[in-house]
């Protein structure tokens, strides 16, 4: 695999999506071990999912350990952010974060189709 085929950036535009998912777990009040464990498990299988279904990913490059670490940090930040907010604000803030993540995902898919 070439160097260009691996995403080695700690944070990238998709870090927002990981933060949004973390915030969603926070809104649902899932316990930290289960929430963070699910993100770690996802990172363990994400590259295989990208190999099998490259068309559903805006950036199907394999994630290096640097990016996987950044994805987990992003998730934890989103989770913590949601848990620290007053309950009355959690859903709204998470919806805004999720909307931003969705917009970035759609933009990435459009860029991929244009190339």
MDAnalysis code that builds the backbone (N, CA, C; Angstrom):
import MDAnalysis as mda
import numpy as np

u = mda.Universe.empty(345, n_residues=115, atom_resindex=np.repeat(np.arange(115), 3), trajectory=True)
u.add_TopologyAttr("name", ["N", "CA", "C"] * 115)
u.add_TopologyAttr("resid", np.arange(1, 116))
u.add_TopologyAttr("resname", ["UNK", "UNK", "UNK", "UNK", "UNK", "UNK", "UNK", "UNK", "UNK", "UNK", "UNK", "UNK", "UNK", "UNK", "UNK", "UNK", "UNK", "UNK", "UNK", "UNK", "UNK", "UNK", "UNK", "UNK", "UNK", "UNK", "UNK", "UNK", "UNK", "UNK", "UNK", "UNK", "UNK", "UNK", "UNK", "UNK", "UNK", "UNK", "UNK", "UNK", "UNK", "UNK", "UNK", "UNK", "UNK", "UNK", "UNK", "UNK", "UNK", "UNK", "UNK", "UNK", "UNK", "UNK", "UNK", "UNK", "UNK", "UNK", "UNK", "UNK", "UNK", "UNK", "UNK", "UNK", "UNK", "UNK", "UNK", "UNK", "UNK", "UNK", "UNK", "UNK", "UNK", "UNK", "UNK", "UNK", "UNK", "UNK", "UNK", "UNK", "UNK", "UNK", "UNK", "UNK", "UNK", "UNK", "UNK", "UNK", "UNK", "UNK", "UNK", "UNK", "UNK", "UNK", "UNK", "UNK", "UNK", "UNK", "UNK", "UNK", "UNK", "UNK", "UNK", "UNK", "UNK", "UNK", "UNK", "UNK", "UNK", "UNK", "UNK", "UNK", "UNK", "UNK", "UNK"])
u.atoms.positions = np.array([
    [0.845, -1.166, 0.000],
    [0.000, 0.000, 0.000],
    [0.899, 1.241, 0.000],
    [0.597, 2.187, -0.876],
    [1.423, 3.382, -0.970],
    [1.129, 4.334, 0.185],
    [2.063, 5.239, 0.420],
    [1.898, 6.240, 1.483],
    [0.644, 7.071, 1.256],
    [0.332, 7.409, -0.019],
    [-0.846, 8.218, -0.335],
    [-2.147, 7.477, -0.048],
    [-2.082, 6.155, 0.029],
    [-3.283, 5.347, 0.243],
    [-3.660, 5.253, 1.715],
    [-2.890, 5.911, 2.587],
    [-3.161, 5.848, 4.025],
    [-3.397, 7.257, 4.561],
    [-4.482, 7.414, 5.303],
    [-4.787, 8.690, 5.935],
    [-4.049, 8.746, 7.274],
    [-3.025, 9.563, 7.352],
    [-2.215, 9.659, 8.557],
    [-2.483, 10.937, 9.357],
    [-3.445, 11.734, 8.939],
    [-3.735, 12.971, 9.675],
    [-4.468, 12.648, 10.976],
    [-4.042, 13.284, 12.059],
    [-4.672, 13.051, 13.364],
    [-6.132, 13.493, 13.318],
    [-6.372, 14.724, 12.862],
    [-7.732, 15.235, 12.672],
    [-7.930, 15.523, 11.192],
    [-9.154, 15.294, 10.721],
    [-9.521, 15.658, 9.359],
    [-10.983, 16.078, 9.382],
    [-11.550, 16.361, 8.219],
    [-12.931, 16.842, 8.203],
    [-13.908, 15.813, 8.760],
    [-13.547, 14.559, 8.739],
    [-14.442, 13.520, 9.251],
    [-14.353, 13.363, 10.767],
    [-13.433, 14.085, 11.397],
    [-13.373, 14.105, 12.865],
    [-14.683, 14.654, 13.432],
    [-15.324, 15.559, 12.682],
    [-16.605, 16.121, 13.110],
    [-17.653, 15.012, 13.228],
    [-17.642, 14.075, 12.286],
    [-18.605, 12.973, 12.340],
    [-18.376, 12.109, 13.582],
    [-17.116, 11.849, 13.911],
    [-16.818, 11.051, 15.107],
    [-17.247, 11.795, 16.369],
    [-17.042, 13.109, 16.389],
    [-17.486, 13.911, 17.533],
    [-19.010, 13.885, 17.641],
    [-19.701, 13.956, 16.498],
    [-21.166, 13.930, 16.509],
    [-21.697, 12.596, 17.034],
    [-21.074, 11.505, 16.626],
    [-21.501, 10.195, 17.133],
    [-21.244, 10.111, 18.639],
    [-20.080, 10.611, 19.062],
    [-19.801, 10.642, 20.501],
    [-20.837, 11.454, 21.251],
    [-21.218, 12.609, 20.694],
    [-22.245, 13.442, 21.333],
    [-23.576, 12.699, 21.382],
    [-23.881, 11.949, 20.327],
    [-25.116, 11.157, 20.329],
    [-25.136, 10.134, 21.458],
    [-24.016, 9.474, 21.673],
    [-23.914, 8.534, 22.799],
    [-24.081, 9.282, 24.124],
    [-23.528, 10.511, 24.196],
    [-23.671, 11.315, 25.405],
    [-25.113, 11.705, 25.657],
    [-25.828, 12.103, 24.605],
    [-27.244, 12.464, 24.726],
    [-28.051, 11.274, 25.216],
    [-27.716, 10.103, 24.709],
    [-28.428, 8.887, 25.116],
    [-27.992, 8.374, 26.481],
    [-26.995, 9.053, 27.067],
    [-26.467, 8.711, 28.388],
    [-25.933, 7.287, 28.471],
    [-25.312, 6.859, 27.371],
    [-24.632, 5.563, 27.372],
    [-23.393, 5.717, 28.243],
    [-23.102, 4.743, 29.067],
    [-21.934, 4.799, 29.934],
    [-20.648, 4.932, 29.141],
    [-19.688, 5.638, 29.702],
    [-18.428, 5.910, 29.004],
    [-17.710, 4.641, 28.539],
    [-17.592, 3.594, 29.358],
    [-16.871, 2.409, 28.874],
    [-17.505, 1.800, 27.621],
    [-18.833, 1.698, 27.602],
    [-19.510, 1.133, 26.437],
    [-19.403, 2.073, 25.237],
    [-19.601, 3.365, 25.462],
    [-19.547, 4.331, 24.369],
    [-18.158, 4.354, 23.736],
    [-17.149, 4.543, 24.533],
    [-15.785, 4.632, 24.008],
    [-15.340, 3.277, 23.459],
    [-15.726, 2.215, 24.122],
    [-15.411, 0.874, 23.619],
    [-16.013, 0.633, 22.242],
    [-17.216, 1.151, 22.008],
    [-17.830, 0.968, 20.686],
    [-17.051, 1.729, 19.619],
    [-16.520, 2.894, 19.962],
    [-15.711, 3.648, 19.005],
    [-14.401, 2.922, 18.710],
    [-13.772, 2.408, 19.737],
    [-12.533, 1.651, 19.543],
    [-12.816, 0.424, 18.665],
    [-13.931, -0.255, 18.906],
    [-14.297, -1.419, 18.095],
    [-14.542, -1.006, 16.639],
    [-15.203, 0.130, 16.445],
    [-15.434, 0.605, 15.081],
    [-14.107, 0.865, 14.377],
    [-13.184, 1.506, 15.066],
    [-11.878, 1.788, 14.464],
    [-11.164, 0.485, 14.092],
    [-11.401, -0.563, 14.864],
    [-10.757, -1.852, 14.588],
    [-11.266, -2.494, 13.300],
    [-12.487, -2.172, 12.898],
    [-13.065, -2.779, 11.693],
    [-13.241, -1.791, 10.540],
    [-13.026, -0.509, 10.776],
    [-13.307, 0.503, 9.750],
    [-12.526, 0.255, 8.454],
    [-11.252, -0.047, 8.538],
    [-10.477, -0.263, 7.319],
    [-11.011, -1.450, 6.515],
    [-11.438, -2.488, 7.199],
    [-12.016, -3.633, 6.486],
    [-13.329, -3.225, 5.810],
    [-14.133, -2.413, 6.477],
    [-15.368, -1.908, 5.859],
    [-15.043, -1.071, 4.624],
    [-13.991, -0.274, 4.705],
    [-13.580, 0.529, 3.553],
    [-13.105, -0.355, 2.399],
    [-12.426, -1.446, 2.714],
    [-11.979, -2.375, 1.663],
    [-13.177, -3.014, 0.958],
    [-14.155, -3.413, 1.754],
    [-15.306, -4.136, 1.200],
    [-16.304, -3.233, 0.488],
    [-16.499, -2.009, 0.996],
    [-17.515, -1.100, 0.446],
    [-16.939, 0.295, 0.216],
    [-15.968, 0.435, -0.673],
    [-15.324, 1.738, -0.855],
    [-16.270, 2.824, -1.374],
    [-17.346, 2.432, -2.033],
    [-18.250, 3.426, -2.624],
    [-19.067, 4.209, -1.603],
    [-19.202, 3.694, -0.390],
    [-20.031, 4.408, 0.604],
    [-19.219, 5.405, 1.433],
    [-17.914, 5.478, 1.196],
    [-17.038, 6.351, 1.968],
    [-16.578, 7.521, 1.102],
    [-16.692, 8.741, 1.607],
    [-16.166, 9.877, 0.843],
    [-14.657, 9.756, 0.602],
    [-13.945, 9.224, 1.572],
    [-12.497, 9.040, 1.466],
    [-12.188, 7.591, 1.838],
    [-12.098, 6.707, 0.834],
    [-11.917, 5.288, 1.147],
    [-10.485, 4.885, 1.461],
    [-9.567, 5.860, 1.598],
    [-8.200, 5.493, 1.978],
    [-8.218, 4.805, 3.348],
    [-7.285, 3.914, 3.539],
    [-7.162, 3.251, 4.830],
    [-6.699, 4.276, 5.863],
    [-7.195, 4.133, 7.090],
    [-6.790, 5.021, 8.177],
    [-5.555, 4.458, 8.862],
    [-4.531, 5.291, 8.995],
    [-3.356, 4.919, 9.769],
    [-3.664, 5.076, 11.260],
    [-2.756, 4.616, 12.073],
    [-2.978, 4.687, 13.527],
    [-3.138, 6.129, 13.988],
    [-2.500, 7.073, 13.281],
    [-2.618, 8.483, 13.663],
    [-4.064, 8.946, 13.528],
    [-4.692, 8.605, 12.385],
    [-6.067, 9.016, 12.162],
    [-7.028, 8.270, 13.079],
    [-6.778, 6.995, 13.287],
    [-7.637, 6.234, 14.194],
    [-7.599, 6.817, 15.598],
    [-6.418, 7.234, 16.043],
    [-6.288, 7.860, 17.367],
    [-7.065, 9.168, 17.413],
    [-6.933, 9.973, 16.358],
    [-7.666, 11.234, 16.291],
    [-9.174, 11.025, 16.276],
    [-9.625, 9.968, 15.599],
    [-11.060, 9.654, 15.569],
    [-11.574, 9.316, 16.966],
    [-10.790, 8.572, 17.721],
    [-11.197, 8.218, 19.087],
    [-11.213, 9.459, 19.972],
    [-10.205, 10.311, 19.839],
    [-10.181, 11.565, 20.614],
    [-11.388, 12.422, 20.247],
    [-11.703, 12.527, 18.965],
    [-12.864, 13.312, 18.525],
    [-14.147, 12.775, 19.145],
    [-14.289, 11.462, 19.152],
    [-15.459, 10.827, 19.756],
    [-15.562, 11.187, 21.232],
    [-14.450, 11.064, 21.947],
    [-14.441, 11.349, 23.390],
    [-14.774, 12.821, 23.655],
    [-14.257, 13.711, 22.824],
    [-14.560, 15.139, 22.983],
    [-16.062, 15.380, 22.780],
    [-16.634, 14.791, 21.730],
    [-18.071, 14.943, 21.494],
    [-18.898, 14.364, 22.619],
    [-18.508, 13.197, 23.087],
    [-19.214, 12.537, 24.191],
    [-19.165, 13.404, 25.454],
    [-17.980, 13.878, 25.774],
    [-17.801, 14.695, 26.976],
    [-18.561, 16.009, 26.863],
    [-18.481, 16.632, 25.700],
    [-19.201, 17.878, 25.434],
    [-20.689, 17.698, 25.714],
    [-21.279, 16.639, 25.169],
    [-22.713, 16.407, 25.368],
    [-23.042, 16.132, 26.832],
    [-22.197, 15.379, 27.502],
    [-22.478, 15.051, 28.907],
    [-22.338, 16.259, 29.826],
    [-21.488, 17.237, 29.439],
    [-21.293, 18.420, 30.269],
    [-22.369, 19.479, 30.072],
    [-23.051, 19.436, 28.949],
    [-24.110, 20.410, 28.694],
    [-25.321, 20.124, 29.587],
    [-26.085, 21.156, 29.907],
    [-27.354, 20.898, 30.595],
    [-28.234, 20.004, 29.711],
    [-28.998, 19.132, 30.320],
    [-29.832, 18.200, 29.553],
    [-30.706, 18.919, 28.529],
    [-31.172, 20.112, 28.868],
    [-32.056, 20.843, 27.966],
    [-31.355, 21.291, 26.681],
    [-30.035, 21.341, 26.669],
    [-29.284, 21.804, 25.503],
    [-28.612, 20.682, 24.725],
    [-28.555, 19.500, 25.288],
    [-27.786, 18.408, 24.676],
    [-28.258, 18.042, 23.275],
    [-29.552, 17.840, 23.130],
    [-30.075, 17.379, 21.852],
    [-29.859, 18.420, 20.763],
    [-30.125, 19.669, 21.071],
    [-29.960, 20.729, 20.084],
    [-28.504, 20.852, 19.640],
    [-27.593, 20.862, 20.587],
    [-26.168, 20.981, 20.255],
    [-25.694, 19.780, 19.444],
    [-26.178, 18.602, 19.793],
    [-25.795, 17.394, 19.066],
    [-26.381, 17.403, 17.659],
    [-27.587, 17.921, 17.508],
    [-28.197, 18.023, 16.179],
    [-27.395, 18.970, 15.289],
    [-26.933, 20.075, 15.837],
    [-26.108, 21.012, 15.059],
    [-24.796, 20.338, 14.642],
    [-24.163, 19.663, 15.576],
    [-22.916, 18.959, 15.279],
    [-23.154, 17.865, 14.239],
    [-24.246, 17.138, 14.394],
    [-24.584, 16.087, 13.430],
    [-24.881, 16.661, 12.049],
    [-25.549, 17.814, 12.000],
    [-25.819, 18.469, 10.722],
    [-24.538, 18.873, 10.027],
    [-23.590, 19.405, 10.795],
    [-22.291, 19.784, 10.225],
    [-21.564, 18.550, 9.695],
    [-21.611, 17.468, 10.450],
    [-20.963, 16.224, 10.016],
    [-21.602, 15.705, 8.728],
    [-22.921, 15.746, 8.656],
    [-23.624, 15.281, 7.457],
    [-23.265, 16.153, 6.254],
    [-23.211, 17.464, 6.456],
    [-22.845, 18.370, 5.362],
    [-21.440, 18.071, 4.846],
    [-20.496, 17.825, 5.752],
    [-19.135, 17.490, 5.339],
    [-19.076, 16.146, 4.609],
    [-19.882, 15.204, 5.055],
    [-19.930, 13.885, 4.412],
    [-20.469, 14.035, 2.979],
    [-21.555, 14.767, 2.828],
    [-22.145, 14.976, 1.502],
    [-21.166, 15.716, 0.597],
    [-20.516, 16.743, 1.130],
    [-19.520, 17.472, 0.356],
    [-18.401, 16.529, -0.108],
    [-17.927, 15.677, 0.778],
    [-16.883, 14.720, 0.427],
    [-17.336, 13.755, -0.656],
    [-18.584, 13.293, -0.586],
    [-19.107, 12.382, -1.607],
    [-19.213, 13.095, -2.954],
    [-19.639, 14.352, -2.947],
    [-19.734, 15.117, -4.196],
    [-18.351, 15.348, -4.801],
    [-17.366, 15.628, -3.955],
    [-15.992, 15.813, -4.440],
    [-15.475, 14.502, -5.051],
    [-15.787, 13.397, -4.416],
    [-15.351, 12.085, -4.905],
    [-15.972, 11.799, -6.276],
    [-17.268, 12.109, -6.428],
    [-17.948, 11.869, -7.695],
    [-17.420, 12.777, -8.801],
    [-16.986, 13.981, -8.442],
    [-16.481, 14.937, -9.425],
    [-15.113, 14.512, -9.976],
    [-14.396, 13.725, -9.207],
    [-13.045, 13.300, -9.647],
    [-13.055, 12.028, -10.405],
])
